[in-house]
Amino acid sequence: MMKKPRKVCMRSVPRRPFPLVSGALVLALNVLLVLVPGKGQALAAGGIDPADPMVRITFARSGLDVPKVLAELSREVTAATGIEERFITYYWQTFDAIHCMGEPVTDKPIFVDMYVPGFFTDQDVAGMMTAIADSLERLTGVDKKWVFIHTHFPLQGHVYISGGVEYWDNYRGQTSIEPRDIGQRAMGKFLFNDAAFVFQSMWRFGLISSGGSDLGELLTITSQVEDFDQESWYRAWNAMALKVKATADEFAAGGHDVSARQAYFRATNYFRAASIYLYDKDPRGLIAWQNGRDAFLAAAGLSGGLIEHVRIPYEQTTLPGYFVTPDKSGKNRPLLLIQTGLDATAEDLYFILAAQAVKRGYNCLIFEGPGQGEMISLQKLPFRHDWEKVVTPVVDYALTR
């Protein structure tokens, strides 16, 4: 059992009503809690691919036998849910301390991120959350009321908090899909049986409306990808990216700026997709990233000044970004500051947000901070916990526009 902490953000939060109170709590955790990473191990176990974990567990140092805990966790969750171990990959990361509003927290909460396949039902996800919390309580000695679990794409509706499963939406209810063998459920087998391939493909299909992809090109690419084969994924996306980039170059050489810009935009996203499963030690990852960035810069250069590549002063270097505006009138407009997260790039954010925002009269300043895009790929600057030291110079720069 744990000692009562002196000051903890989440101590007095009731379980209901979840959407208003507990939902705000989880968001507050992202804003107010600061994890100080340790030098300890980050270990993976389970099925699928250790480099692409399904369940990420962040826990304070405790001298636990982590491999043993992960192995037992796998067995217990499988026994409790019937979900095969091959569908569950665990990643364990330690940290030295946790602070809330500047105050150290003495209890040992466990934070769990779950990336669940799109073919899991609500019952699968809820059952897995409960099983993970029960198992962690037994294996680590941490009361399960201190276990916080939330899901990411493609299912974001669930959260485990205060010892139980809740939903972001009251109306979500239970799925209409009848439980059956998990291996037979794969998003209606749309495009692929590999749920990760489905998600990454749908991301690119979603960029069509922002000019980031073309339906015919996407169908051609996905028809050439072999299910569960990450090498074939790279080959198909990279081949189309090179083809579309060559087409853009030809258009540009002929003075067809609009067609060239549109093709460069599409090439940007195809190079980006090609890089998804290339890890740090694979030089093709950096090449694909650089090719995609170069294609976007070429498109920006043909935008008539509406997409400006900027460098924002930051400590001893600069942050890369883009200033995007609806027109060159110089009219005062509301400005959106757009930043990415763990693995997206500034170019991604143009298609996801800025391209639509400028149509609605906004100026946009997109930027990458330490740990993101160029800052980690080229400058090798990792994430930092005091993010206000990143945002402050960005705001200062924005005020000069």
SEKETI-281990 format. One record per residue (C-alpha): x, y, z; residue in one letter. Coordinates in pm, whole numbers, padded with zeros to 5 digits, always signed. Example, Ala and Ser with C-alpha at 12.3 -4.5 7.8 and 13.67 -1.06 7.14 Angstrom:
<sites>
+01230-00450+00780A +01367-00106+00714S 
</sites>
This chain:
<sites>
+00000+00000+00000M +00117+00350-00073M +00152+00643+00161K -00083+00933+00119K +00090+01200-00095P +00127+01557+00020R -00013+01703-00301K -00143+01521-00606V -00356+01658-00889C -00588+01361-00911M -00644+01270-00545R -00997+01407-00494S -01147+01355-00837V -01475+01157-00824P -01542+00883-01079R -01860+01045-01209R -01962+01229-01406P -01666+01115-01617F -01695+01326-01934P -01680+01652-01738L -01458+01586-01438V -01242+01284-01509S -01201+01382-01872G -01065+01717-01758A -00840+01528-01518L -00678+01321-01790V -00620+01633-01997L -00476+01802-01689A -00234+01514-01643L -00091+01588-01985N -00050+01957-01900V +00041+01957-01532L +00241+01643-01462L +00609+01640-01546V +00789+01307-01578L +01163+01314-01526V +01304+01028-01735P +01548+00791-01575G +01854+00632-01725K +01700+00292-01672G +01586+00035-01917Q +01309+00053-02171A +01210-00307-02237L +00961-00464-02473A +00791-00802-02464A +00491-00977-02610G +00397-01021-02976G +00396-00828-03304I +00694-00588-03312D +00882-00459-03004P +00968-00142-03196A +00597-00067-03241D +00444-00141-02898P +00072-00176-02844M +00085-00108-02469V +00329+00146-02327R +00373+00138-01949I +00542+00428-01771T +00632+00356-01409F +00862+00494-01140A +01179+00307-01053R +01107+00031-00806S +01365-00242-00848G +01111-00469-01017L +01219-00758-01235D +01069-00592-01543V +01108-00883-01791P +00938-01113-01541K +00656-00863-01483V +00601-00823-01858L +00596-01199-01915A +00346-01256-01634E +00139-00959-01747L +00114-01109-02096S +00002-01444-01966R -00248-01300-01720E -00408-01060-01970V -00439-01338-02227T -00592-01572-01969A -00840-01306-01855A -00946-01179-02199T -00884-01463-02444G -00684-01221-02663I -00375-01399-02790E -00036-01275-02673E +00067-01216-03034R -00184-00931-03049F -00033-00754-02747I +00311-00590-02733T +00426-00425-02410Y +00684-00150-02369Y +00807-00056-02020W +00971+00279-01947Q +01092+00410-01613T +01122+00762-01475F +01297+00906-01173D +01036+01145-01036A +00699+01302-01099I +00596+01657-01019H +00256+01822-01006C +00240+02202-01022M +00607+02210-00924G +00560+01981-00622E +00710+01629-00607P +00456+01348-00590V +00558+01066-00357T +00308+00803-00474D +00387+00579-00769K +00114+00612-01033P +00136+00398-01346I +00051+00551-01685F -00048+00317-01965V -00101+00411-02331D -00288+00155-02544M -00279+00148-02923Y -00554-00098-03007V -00634-00258-03345P -00943-00127-03517G -01104-00470-03510F -01116-00481-03128F -01468-00439-02993T -01559-00219-02698D -01574-00532-02484Q -01224-00632-02595D -01077-00294-02501V -01260-00265-02168A -01169-00622-02077G -00806-00566-02165M -00790-00245-01960M -00937-00416-01656T -00706-00716-01692A -00396-00494-01728I -00490-00290-01419A -00565-00601-01211D -00240-00763-01317S -00028-00451-01257L -00178-00418-00909E -00074-00773-00825R +00268-00763-00992L +00384-00414-00884T +00204-00361-00555G +00049-00036-00680V -00321+00003-00599D -00513-00007-00927K -00681+00325-00843K -00338+00469-00931W -00334+00300-01270V -00436+00536-01553F -00497+00382-01897I -00611+00556-02213H -00638+00450-02576T -00509+00606-02895H -00619+00568-03255F -00809+00400-03397P -01021+00354-03082L -01012+00655-02850Q -01334+00614-02656G -01209+00434-02346H -01013+00533-02039V -00932+00343-01718Y -00937+00575-01417I -01003+00548-01042S -01026+00171-01068G -01276+00137-01353G -01336+00175-01727V -01508+00492-01845E -01594+00636-02186Y -01517+00977-02334W -01870+00982-02476D -02180+00895-02274N -02361+00788-02589Y -02097+00542-02701R -02243+00241-02520G -02157-00111-02625Q -02059-00217-02973T -02310-00400-03189S -02040-00639-03309I -02083-00980-03154E -01766-01113-02988P -01589-01382-03190R -01238-01501-03262D -01020-01191-03261I -00817-01311-03559G -01127-01303-03779Q -01209-00935-03716R -01006-00687-03921A -01206-00374-04000M -01415-00572-04245G -01080-00664-04404K -01072-00323-04573F -00751-00307-04776L -00550-00511-04526F -00582-00754-04238N -00294-00567-04072D -00474-00310-03854A -00170-00080-03851A -00164-00079-04233F -00535+00005-04233V -00480+00300-03999F -00180+00438-04188Q -00363+00401-04521S -00676+00573-04390M -00458+00861-04273W -00344+00914-04633R -00697+00874-04771F -00800+01145-04528G -00558+01391-04688L -00732+01387-05025I -00954+01683-04934S -00647+01892-04844S -00462+01810-05166G -00220+01576-04993G -00304+01264-05191S -00496+01129-05488D -00750+00846-05479L -00620+00668-05788G -00260+00688-05669E -00357+00560-05325L -00543+00262-05465L -00245+00183-05686T -00007+00199-05390I -00216-00011-05154T -00273-00276-05422S +00104-00329-05429Q +00149-00368-05052V +00163-00723-04917E -00026-00772-04592D +00195-00756-04279F +00505-00692-04496D +00665-00362-04395Q +00928-00384-04668E +00659-00404-04935S +00489-00106-04767W +00808+00098-04807Y +00865-00011-05167R +00513+00071-05283A +00491+00415-05120W +00845+00516-05210N +00801+00412-05573A +00487+00624-05609M +00654+00914-05428A +00946+00910-05671L +00710+00887-05969K +00493+01178-05853V +00802+01384-05763K +00937+01329-06116A +00602+01439-06258T +00615+01752-06041A +00966+01831-06164D +00848+01798-06524E +00552+02029-06461F +00778+02284-06291A +01027+02278-06578A +00742+02350-06818G +00615+02645-06616G +00299+02466-06500H +00322+02592-06143D -00020+02485-06017V +00015+02128-06141S +00371+02112-06011A +00270+02239-05667R -00011+01986-05639Q +00218+01699-05738A +00488+01809-05493Y +00227+01812-05216F +00127+01453-05294R +00488+01339-05318A +00548+01489-04973T +00290+01261-04815N +00390+00950-05008Y +00752+00989-04896F +00622+01041-04543R +00416+00722-04558A +00715+00531-04695A +00916+00623-04386S +00661+00504-04128I +00816+00162-04060Y +01181+00261-04109L +01354+00290-03774Y +01647+00505-03667D +01923+00273-03783K +01780+00243-04134D +01931+00524-04348P +01632+00508-04582R +01422+00670-04309G +01622+00992-04311L +01635+00989-04691I +01256+00953-04716A +01205+01230-04459W +01444+01462-04646Q +01283+01382-04983N +00940+01460-04840G +01056+01785-04685R +01229+01891-05009D +00909+01819-05204A +00708+02033-04962F +00959+02318-04987L +00930+02298-05365A +00551+02323-05334A +00584+02617-05094A +00808+02791-05345G +00526+02769-05600L +00257+02900-05362S +00297+03265-05453G +00428+03343-05107G +00128+03194-04926L +00344+02923-04764I +00665+03070-04623E +00940+02852-04478H +01058+03025-04159V +01332+02979-03900R +01233+03076-03546I +01519+03183-03313P +01558+02929-03031Y +01850+02922-02788E +02164+02854-02995Q +01975+02738-03305T +01643+02786-03484T +01314+02597-03500L +01184+02511-03849P +00833+02613-03941G +00591+02752-04195Y +00389+03071-04196F +00074+03010-04400V -00172+03282-04499T -00485+03300-04719P -00351+03586-04933D -00083+03853-04953K -00306+04144-04851S -00130+04187-04517G -00468+04205-04346K -00472+04139-03972N -00614+03793-03909R -00644+03554-03616P -00332+03338-03594L -00322+02967-03513L -00002+02831-03359L +00020+02469-03470I +00264+02223-03317Q +00303+01853-03368T +00352+01574-03115G +00551+01255-03084L +00605+01151-03445D +00427+01387-03685A +00603+01661-03884T +00535+02024-03966A +00448+01915-04318E +00187+01673-04181D +00024+01958-03991L -00010+02167-04305Y -00244+01909-04459F -00420+01813-04137I -00493+02167-04012L -00340+02464-04191A -00467+02394-04544A -00825+02402-04415Q -00771+02683-04163A -00650+02935-04423V -00966+02871-04625K -01154+02998-04320R -00955+03318-04286G -00681+03219-04041Y -00308+03274-04059N -00112+02973-03934C +00234+02935-03785L +00341+02570-03786I +00657+02477-03598F +00865+02181-03485E +01027+02174-03142G +01295+01954-02987P +01223+01586-03043G +01014+01657-03353Q +01081+01647-03728G +01403+01821-03826E +01496+01895-03465M +01549+01527-03392I +01630+01402-03744S +01905+01654-03822L +01980+01858-03511Q +01951+01558-03275K +01777+01766-03006L +01543+01548-02795P +01216+01638-02624F +01231+01854-02313R +00984+01865-02025H +00984+02246-01982D +00801+02304-02310W +00725+02666-02220E +01087+02740-02313K +01004+02621-02665V +00666+02790-02702V +00781+03129-02563T +01020+03212-02850P +00756+03088-03096V +00502+03333-02953V +00765+03609-02955D +00828+03538-03322Y +00455+03527-03400A +00414+03876-03255L +00657+04009-03514T +00443+03894-03805R 
</sites>
